[in-house]
């Protein structure tokens, strides 16, 4: 998780990073639970995990292609908040 936290801090700044990291983590956990549930439904309905594995592989390939288009931007400067 430290690389994700570092990327979040670089992208959103030190003030917003904790909240954004919480949302990223929550989204990751909700997505993981949903995919596990759907894979179980597929297994129940078809008797095999083959369809779930194929769908997972296709989604991974799509994600890999999408990563190629992610732009790199300079980190936003930290804003000082008066005490």
Rosetta constraint file for C-alpha pairs under 8 A:
AtomPair CA 1 CA 5 HARMONIC 6.24 0.50
AtomPair CA 2 CA 6 HARMONIC 6.06 0.50
AtomPair CA 3 CA 7 HARMONIC 6.14 0.50
AtomPair CA 4 CA 8 HARMONIC 6.03 0.50
AtomPair CA 4 CA 21 HARMONIC 7.88 0.50
AtomPair CA 5 CA 9 HARMONIC 6.07 0.50
AtomPair CA 5 CA 17 HARMONIC 7.49 0.50
AtomPair CA 5 CA 21 HARMONIC 6.48 0.50
AtomPair CA 6 CA 10 HARMONIC 6.12 0.50
AtomPair CA 7 CA 11 HARMONIC 6.06 0.50
AtomPair CA 8 CA 12 HARMONIC 5.90 0.50
AtomPair CA 8 CA 13 HARMONIC 7.57 0.50
AtomPair CA 8 CA 17 HARMONIC 5.63 0.50
AtomPair CA 8 CA 20 HARMONIC 7.07 0.50
AtomPair CA 8 CA 21 HARMONIC 6.37 0.50
AtomPair CA 9 CA 13 HARMONIC 4.90 0.50
AtomPair CA 9 CA 14 HARMONIC 5.46 0.50
AtomPair CA 9 CA 16 HARMONIC 7.61 0.50
AtomPair CA 9 CA 17 HARMONIC 4.83 0.50
AtomPair CA 9 CA 18 HARMONIC 7.99 0.50
AtomPair CA 10 CA 14 HARMONIC 7.74 0.50
AtomPair CA 10 CA 75 HARMONIC 5.10 0.50
AtomPair CA 10 CA 76 HARMONIC 6.96 0.50
AtomPair CA 11 CA 75 HARMONIC 5.69 0.50
AtomPair CA 11 CA 76 HARMONIC 6.59 0.50
AtomPair CA 12 CA 16 HARMONIC 5.70 0.50
AtomPair CA 12 CA 17 HARMONIC 5.63 0.50
AtomPair CA 12 CA 20 HARMONIC 7.63 0.50
AtomPair CA 12 CA 75 HARMONIC 7.90 0.50
AtomPair CA 12 CA 76 HARMONIC 6.91 0.50
AtomPair CA 13 CA 17 HARMONIC 5.83 0.50
AtomPair CA 13 CA 75 HARMONIC 7.57 0.50
AtomPair CA 13 CA 76 HARMONIC 6.17 0.50
AtomPair CA 13 CA 77 HARMONIC 6.95 0.50
AtomPair CA 13 CA 78 HARMONIC 5.64 0.50
AtomPair CA 14 CA 18 HARMONIC 7.70 0.50
AtomPair CA 14 CA 78 HARMONIC 6.43 0.50
AtomPair CA 15 CA 78 HARMONIC 7.67 0.50
AtomPair CA 15 CA 79 HARMONIC 7.97 0.50
AtomPair CA 16 CA 20 HARMONIC 6.19 0.50
AtomPair CA 17 CA 21 HARMONIC 5.81 0.50
AtomPair CA 18 CA 22 HARMONIC 6.22 0.50
AtomPair CA 19 CA 23 HARMONIC 6.47 0.50
AtomPair CA 20 CA 24 HARMONIC 6.15 0.50
AtomPair CA 21 CA 25 HARMONIC 6.03 0.50
AtomPair CA 22 CA 26 HARMONIC 6.05 0.50
AtomPair CA 23 CA 27 HARMONIC 6.03 0.50
AtomPair CA 24 CA 28 HARMONIC 6.16 0.50
AtomPair CA 25 CA 29 HARMONIC 6.27 0.50
AtomPair CA 26 CA 30 HARMONIC 6.14 0.50
AtomPair CA 27 CA 31 HARMONIC 5.99 0.50
AtomPair CA 28 CA 32 HARMONIC 6.12 0.50
AtomPair CA 29 CA 33 HARMONIC 6.19 0.50
AtomPair CA 30 CA 34 HARMONIC 6.13 0.50
AtomPair CA 31 CA 35 HARMONIC 6.14 0.50
AtomPair CA 32 CA 36 HARMONIC 6.21 0.50
AtomPair CA 33 CA 37 HARMONIC 6.20 0.50
AtomPair CA 34 CA 38 HARMONIC 6.15 0.50
AtomPair CA 35 CA 39 HARMONIC 6.04 0.50
AtomPair CA 36 CA 40 HARMONIC 6.29 0.50
AtomPair CA 37 CA 41 HARMONIC 6.32 0.50
AtomPair CA 38 CA 42 HARMONIC 6.18 0.50
AtomPair CA 39 CA 43 HARMONIC 6.17 0.50
AtomPair CA 39 CA 49 HARMONIC 6.99 0.50
AtomPair CA 39 CA 52 HARMONIC 5.52 0.50
AtomPair CA 40 CA 44 HARMONIC 6.09 0.50
AtomPair CA 41 CA 45 HARMONIC 6.12 0.50
AtomPair CA 42 CA 46 HARMONIC 5.86 0.50
AtomPair CA 42 CA 47 HARMONIC 7.57 0.50
AtomPair CA 42 CA 48 HARMONIC 7.34 0.50
AtomPair CA 42 CA 49 HARMONIC 6.79 0.50
AtomPair CA 42 CA 51 HARMONIC 7.21 0.50
AtomPair CA 42 CA 52 HARMONIC 6.63 0.50
AtomPair CA 43 CA 47 HARMONIC 4.91 0.50
AtomPair CA 43 CA 48 HARMONIC 4.90 0.50
AtomPair CA 43 CA 49 HARMONIC 5.25 0.50
AtomPair CA 43 CA 52 HARMONIC 7.91 0.50
AtomPair CA 44 CA 48 HARMONIC 7.72 0.50
AtomPair CA 49 CA 53 HARMONIC 6.20 0.50
AtomPair CA 50 CA 54 HARMONIC 6.16 0.50
AtomPair CA 51 CA 55 HARMONIC 6.07 0.50
AtomPair CA 52 CA 56 HARMONIC 6.03 0.50
AtomPair CA 53 CA 57 HARMONIC 6.17 0.50
AtomPair CA 54 CA 58 HARMONIC 6.25 0.50
AtomPair CA 55 CA 59 HARMONIC 6.18 0.50
AtomPair CA 56 CA 60 HARMONIC 6.17 0.50
AtomPair CA 57 CA 61 HARMONIC 6.29 0.50
AtomPair CA 58 CA 62 HARMONIC 6.29 0.50
AtomPair CA 59 CA 63 HARMONIC 6.14 0.50
AtomPair CA 60 CA 64 HARMONIC 6.11 0.50
AtomPair CA 61 CA 65 HARMONIC 6.33 0.50
AtomPair CA 62 CA 66 HARMONIC 6.21 0.50
AtomPair CA 63 CA 67 HARMONIC 6.20 0.50
AtomPair CA 64 CA 68 HARMONIC 6.88 0.50
AtomPair CA 65 CA 69 HARMONIC 7.33 0.50
AtomPair CA 66 CA 70 HARMONIC 6.91 0.50
